[in-house]
Amino acid sequence: MRLKNIASLLLSASLAITIVGCGASSDDSTILKMGTNAAFPPFEYIEGTEIVGFDVDLANLIAEELGMELEIMDMEFNTLTGAVANGIIDIAVAGMTNTPERRDSVNFSEGYFTSKQMIIVPDDSDIKVTDDLTDQTIGVQLGTTGDQFASMYIEGADIVRFDKGALAIADLLNGTIDAVIIDAEPAKNFVAAQDSLQILENPFVEEEYAIAIAKENTELTEQINDALSTLKENGKYDEIFDKYFEKVE
């Protein structure tokens, strides 16, 4: 869910935060530079002056496994793969789906989270199923899976692209668009904050999130995959999962 406009990367990096892991030094070789788009709760969002969320906790645990210090840059989502490919950041952790188009410019880790693209509509909407999106005005976040799939598969739709999911929700509330397509967990957060919106029962598409890494950095890809495996085996992944998501019994 969320391409190569490299000229704007440094301008769009609006916030950098360093999270210390395992007493690493400040030497460049021990810093893991992560890019994200901190407008995607509960995966990444700003709380006070800090970037927090599931992806941040996961990346911090990975950095600890690697004996590194995590540095986070908040960027526009559609610039992240370009930033990885051009060495501005080491990894992108941003609820990003491993797609063939993105694999043209970056490598991906093993998947770390399975999600769904969901459809949000007003409570009184005539849109009840995916087929009803035909010829409607659909809000998506620029560069996300929802953007890509809506553009490819919804016949006659007017796709309106927003830099942040919250902006799409605002236009939906104002009645200037008919529906929003966005990842399931952020969708739950947005709808929980509103009395007049609902999520349609059937997902638009299912997807798996992974960490983007530069193509030439195969060593880091292997290290991150090993770290993910360790975190799932030792229970630390489950701890942060339970922190942010409801358990399904």
C-alpha positions, 0 to 999 in steps of 0.5 A, spaced: 500 500 500 504 506 499 516 513 485 522 515 483 522 523 484 528 523 488 529 530 487 524 532 492 527 526 497 531 531 502 526 536 502 520 531 504 524 528 510 521 532 515 523 529 521 529 524 523 529 521 530 534 516 533 532 510 537 538 507 541 539 500 541 544 495 545 549 501 546 551 502 539 556 507 537 554 513 533 559 511 527 556 511 521 557 503 520 553 502 526 547 506 524 541 503 521 537 509 517 530 507 516 525 511 512 517 511 513 511 515 512 509 517 519 501 518 517 499 510 517 497 508 524 498 503 528 504 502 523 507 509 524 504 515 526 507 521 530 505 521 538 508 528 541 514 529 538 516 522 536 515 517 531 511 511 534 508 504 531 508 497 530 513 498 524 518 502 529 518 497 534 519 492 529 525 496 526 528 497 533 528 490 535 531 488 528 536 494 530 538 491 536 539 484 533 544 487 529 547 491 534 546 497 531 542 504 532 536 506 529 535 513 525 528 514 522 526 519 517 519 521 516 518 522 508 512 522 503 511 514 502 512 515 494 519 517 495 521 511 499 523 506 494 527 511 491 531 513 497 533 506 498 535 505 491 539 511 492 542 510 498 539 516 502 536 510 507 538 503 508 531 500 509 524 502 508 519 500 513 512 503 512 507 498 511 509 497 504 507 491 500 512 487 496 510 488 489 513 486 482 514 494 480 517 495 487 522 489 486 524 493 479 528 498 484 529 494 491 529 488 494 525 486 500 525 482 506 521 476 508 514 478 509 512 480 516 505 482 516 499 480 512 494 485 511 488 487 506 486 493 502 479 495 505 473 500 502 471 505 507 464 509 505 459 513 509 454 509 512 448 511 507 452 509 501 450 505 495 456 502 495 455 495 498 461 491 494 467 492 490 463 492 483 459 498 486 466 502 485 465 502 478 465 509 475 465 512 482 470 517 485 475 513 489 480 516 494 487 513 495 494 514 498 499 516 493 503 510 491 500 505 495 497 498 493 490 501 494 492 506 489 495 501 484 490 496 484 484 501 484 487 504 478 488 497 474 482 494 476 476 499 478 473 500 471 471 508 470 473 510 476 476 517 478 482 516 482 484 521 487 490 521 490 492 524 497 499 524 500 496 522 507 490 517 508 487 522 513 486 527 507 482 522 503 478 520 509 477 528 510 474 529 503 470 522 504 467 526 510 466 532 506 462 528 500 467 530 495 469 523 494 465 516 494 470 511 498 477 510 500 481 504 499 486 503 504 490 498 509 485 494 514 488 496 520 489 504 519 482 503 516 479 501 523 483 507 526 480 512 521 473 509 522 473 508 530 474 516 530 468 517 526 460 515 527 458 516 520 463 511 516 463 504 515 468 499 512 465 494 507 466 487 509 469 484 503 477 486 502 479 489 496 485 485 495 490 482 500 497 483 501 503 482 505 508 487 508 516 487 507 522 491 508 525 494 502 532 494 502 537 496 496 538 491 491 546 491 492 545 490 499 544 482 499 548 482 506 543 486 510 537 483 506 540 476 509 541 479 516 534 482 516 531 476 515 535 472 520 533 478 525 525 477 523 526 469 524 529 470 531 524 475 533 518 470 531 522 465 535 523 468 541 516 471 542 518 478 541 514 479 535 508 477 538 509 482 544 509 488 539 503 484 535 499 484 541 501 491 543 498 494 537 493 489 534 487 485 537 487 478 538 483 473 534 481 467 538 
